[in-house]
Amino acid sequence: MVYIDADGCPVTKIAVEICRKLCKEVTLVFDTSHAFSDEYAKTIMVDKGSDSADMKIASVVQKNDIVITQDYGLAAMCLAKGCICLSQDGMIYDESNMDSLLMSRYIAKKIRNSGGRLKGPHKRSNEQDKHFRDAFINILNEKR
């Protein structure tokens, strides 16, 4: 099963399209401030709230599920359950990169909480979409 943390995910349509072509089950999880409908994907809407979609995903995933998220905290929880986790840029989250990603998240939050500002992400490129598409297809093909 593929779960997509669909709150603010720029590759939702790409991932669902790939799942449809490869006949893989996919579930979109999002809160009430977002709206998704797709005749192929299953959808789960949760109450609006900080990390409510993340908590839902973490509670339902099982070993070997695939999770697409840009949230390092959710990725860490899903990795602990034996899931395969992928970012919207095609980076595979694993034990070798999770500690540094969580530390960078912690430092960024400290800076923001103390009134500091950080640069936002660059505009999404076609190259990022291609890298995600290639990485996702490779993961799905490995699981066959």
C-alpha positions in Angstrom: 0.0 0.0 0.0 1.2 3.5 -0.8 0.2 6.4 1.6 0.6 10.0 0.6 0.8 12.8 3.1 -1.3 14.9 0.8 -1.3 18.1 2.9 0.9 20.4 0.7 2.4 17.5 -1.3 3.4 18.8 -4.8 3.7 15.2 -6.3 0.3 13.8 -5.3 -1.0 13.7 -8.9 2.2 12.2 -10.2 2.2 9.5 -7.5 -1.4 8.6 -8.1 -0.9 8.4 -11.9 2.1 6.0 -11.3 0.1 3.9 -8.9 -2.8 3.7 -11.4 -0.5 2.6 -14.2 1.2 0.0 -12.0 -2.0 -1.2 -10.3 -0.8 -0.3 -6.8 -3.2 0.7 -4.1 -2.8 4.3 -2.9 -4.4 6.3 -0.1 -4.3 10.1 0.2 -4.4 11.4 3.8 -5.2 15.1 4.4 -7.0 17.4 6.8 -10.2 19.4 6.2 -8.3 22.5 5.0 -7.4 20.5 1.8 -9.7 18.8 -0.6 -8.8 15.9 -2.8 -10.8 13.5 -4.9 -9.6 10.9 -7.3 -11.6 8.0 -8.7 -8.5 5.7 -8.3 -7.1 6.7 -4.9 -8.7 6.0 -1.6 -9.0 9.2 0.5 -8.9 9.7 4.3 -9.9 13.2 5.6 -8.9 14.0 9.2 -9.8 16.9 11.4 -7.8 20.1 10.9 -5.0 20.3 13.3 -1.3 20.3 13.7 0.1 17.0 12.4 -3.4 15.3 12.3 -2.8 13.8 8.9 0.7 12.7 10.0 -0.7 11.0 13.1 -3.3 9.2 11.0 -0.7 7.8 8.6 1.6 6.7 11.4 -1.3 4.9 13.1 -2.4 2.9 10.0 0.9 2.1 8.1 2.3 -1.4 8.3 5.7 -2.9 7.5 6.7 -2.6 3.9 4.1 0.1 3.1 5.4 3.1 1.1 5.0 6.6 2.5 5.4 9.8 0.5 6.0 12.8 2.8 8.0 15.9 3.2 7.7 15.7 7.0 10.9 14.2 8.6 9.0 13.4 11.8 6.4 11.3 10.0 9.1 9.6 8.0 11.0 8.7 11.2 7.8 7.2 12.8 7.1 5.2 9.6 10.7 4.0 9.3 10.4 2.7 12.8 7.4 0.6 11.7 9.4 -0.9 8.7 8.0 1.3 6.0 9.8 2.7 2.9 9.7 6.5 3.0 10.2 8.8 0.1 10.4 12.6 -0.1 8.6 14.7 -2.8 12.1 15.2 -4.3 12.8 11.5 -4.6 15.1 11.2 -1.6 14.7 7.9 0.2 14.6 8.4 4.0 16.6 5.8 5.9 18.7 5.4 9.1 21.7 6.9 7.4 20.1 10.3 6.8 17.3 10.6 9.4 19.3 11.9 12.4 20.8 14.8 10.4 17.4 15.6 8.9 15.7 15.7 12.3 18.5 17.8 13.7 18.2 20.3 10.9 14.4 20.4 11.5 15.1 21.1 15.2 17.6 23.9 14.5 15.2 25.5 12.0 12.4 25.5 14.6 14.6 27.0 17.2 15.6 29.8 14.8 11.9 30.5 13.9 10.8 30.4 17.6 13.4 33.0 18.5 12.1 35.3 15.8 14.6 34.4 13.1 13.7 33.9 9.5 14.8 31.2 7.1 14.6 31.1 3.3 11.7 29.2 1.9 12.0 26.5 -0.7 12.9 27.3 -4.3 10.2 27.1 -7.0 9.6 23.5 -7.9 11.3 22.3 -11.1 10.5 19.7 -13.7 13.8 18.1 -12.8 12.6 17.5 -9.2 9.4 16.0 -10.6 11.4 13.7 -12.8 13.7 12.7 -10.0 10.7 11.9 -7.8 9.0 9.9 -10.6 12.1 7.8 -11.3 12.7 7.1 -7.6 9.1 6.1 -7.0 8.9 3.8 -10.0 12.2 2.1 -8.9 10.8 1.5 -5.4 7.5 0.1 -6.8 9.4 -2.1 -9.2 11.7 -3.5 -6.5 8.6 -4.5 -4.5 7.1 -6.6 -7.3 
